[in-house]
Amino acid sequence: MKLFLVLLFCVHCTIAGEYDKPCAARQIPGRSVVCVCNETYCDEVVRQPPAPGQYVIYTTSESGLRFNKTVGLFQKYRKGSLKCSTCIGLDPMTRFQRVEGFGGAVTDAAAINWKSLPDVLQKYLVKSYASEYGLEYNMLRVPIGGCDFSTHPYAYNELPVNDTRLTNFTLAPEDNIYKIPLIKSLMTAATAPIHVVGTTWSPPPWMKTNNNFSGFSRLRREFYQTYADYHLKFIEKYEAAGVPVWGITTTNEPINGVFNLAKFNTLGWDIENMGEWIVNNLGPTIRNSTYKDVKIFTGDDQRFTLPFWFNVLLREHPKALEYIYGIGVHFYADRITPASILSAVTISHPDKVILATEASEGSYPWQEKVELGSWTRAVSYITDIIEDMNHNVVGWIDWNMCLNTEGGPNWARNFVDSPIIVNATNKEFLKQPMFYAMGHVSKFVPRDSRRIKLTEHKSFLVSSVKSVAFLTPRSTIVLIMYNKGSARNVGIKCGKKQTLVRLEAKSITTMEFLSD
C-alpha cells in the first residue's frame, strides 16, 4: 500500500530491486563504462513483474546507466490529452512472428576463456548470461568441430582418410574439457530450456576438393552421404554427453569457400549442389533417425545471400521444403543490405522461420578488435536486433560469449569483440555495453512471445525512436526503445491507457506492463 501511495506522486520512481546489484563501473576514457566482475562482486538485475496499472522501465545509457530500474503509473486514455513530439501506439491484437529466443555462441575460445577464470568467476559469468539474475539466454550456437575461434584447425574423424563409415568419429578434447562443461553449466542456470544450434565450419579435409581446412573448396560428391552422417553422429555424441541438439545449419557461410573469402575453416557450396545434398542426404538422414525433430536451417550466411540460399534453392529443389525449418542469417553485411530482403522468406514461405545466427563487432580489418566501453557497438547490436525482429526474425544469436583482451584466441588471428571480455591475469571479466544491449531484449522477451503491431508518430524534424514490441506468455507487453539523441518524453498508448515515458539521452529502454 505504501508503495502504491508513493507511486501516485511520481511519474517515474527509481526502485532498486531487492536482489539487484549495481554495475561496478570502470570509466573508459572517451567512451562509456564497463562493469567489472571479480572474485568478490558481480552486478545483477532481477526482472520485476509489473503490478496492474503500473509499468517497469529498465534503462542503459552511454552516460553509464546499466539496467537502471524505474516504476510509473498509467493514466486513463483521453483522446487528444497525450501531448508528445514522439508517440508510440501499441496494438496487441495484431500479432506477428513467434519468438524462439536469444543467446550467444559457445566456441572453443569462449569456453577456454571461461575456464581460465577462478571457479567463483566462472559461476558469475554463467549466472550473468543464463540465470534470472542475468540475461536469461535460451539459445546457444556451437561449432561442430573447430572454427577460427579455436587454437588450431580441426574436425572429427580426420583419420583414417576416405572413411565413409566414420569409424573414428569421437568428440575432441575441446568438446569434453571446454564446450560441453560450459553448455551444461548454462543449461543448469537457465530459466528456460536452452536450444542448441550446431554448425560445421569445415569437415575433415579428406571430404573436400582442396584437401584443406580453408580456401576454395567443394564437398567431394562421393562424401555427400558421409557429410550428412557426420552431422547425425555429432547430434548423437552431444546427446550422449547430456547436451540435446535442437537445430543444425547446413554449413557456416558457404560463400566463403566459394570465393575464398576467409583464412579460416570453410566449405564452399553452390545452390544446385546444396539443394541436392539436402534432398538426397541430409534431410532423409535426420528425418529417418531418432533425432527426426532436429531443425534444419539452410543459408547461415550474410543477409544478401538469403534469396539464393532459400528462394532459388527451393525453386530448383522444391522437395527441400520437406526438410528445411528455416534459414540462418548473419550480421556482418547488414549495414549495406536492406532489411526488406528478409521478406523474401516471409512472403513466399510464411511457414518457414528466419534466425539470426551470428553477430560480432570488430570483424572488419580497419576496426579496433576489442573496444572497451564502446557505446557505438552497443548501438550496432540493439538497432540490428530491433530491425531484424521488425522483419519477422524469430531470434538473435550473438557470436563468442566471451573473449580475451586481444579478442581471441583465434588460430587465424581473426580477432573480434565480445559482450564479455575476460582478463584472466587480473582475475576479472568486463561486461561491455553490448552485453546490456543484448539483455534489454533477451531478459524480457521469452520464448513464445509474439511481436505486436507498433505505430510511431513524430513531429517534423524530430529524430525517430527505433522500437519493437511483444506480447509475452506472462501476459505482459514489452516495448524496447533506442533513443539516439538527447533526452525526451515519449508518449505510449495501449488500449485504454497512456503515459509519458522519459527516455535518457543516447539510451536503450525496455518497458514492461500488463496487457489489458
PyMOL commands that set and color helices and strands:
alter all, ss='L'
color gray80, all
select helices_A, chain A and resi 2-8+108-115+119-130+173-189+205-207+221-240+254-259+271-287+303-316+318-322+334-336+339-348+375-389+433-442
alter helices_A, ss='H'
color red, helices_A
select strands_A, chain A and resi 13-14+25-27+33-37+54-61+68-73+75-76+86-98+101-105+139-143+195-199+247-249+295-302+324-330+353-358+393-400+403-404+420-423+428-431+450-458+466-471+476-483+488-494+497-503+507-514
alter strands_A, ss='S'
color yellow, strands_A
deselect
rebuild
show_as cartoon
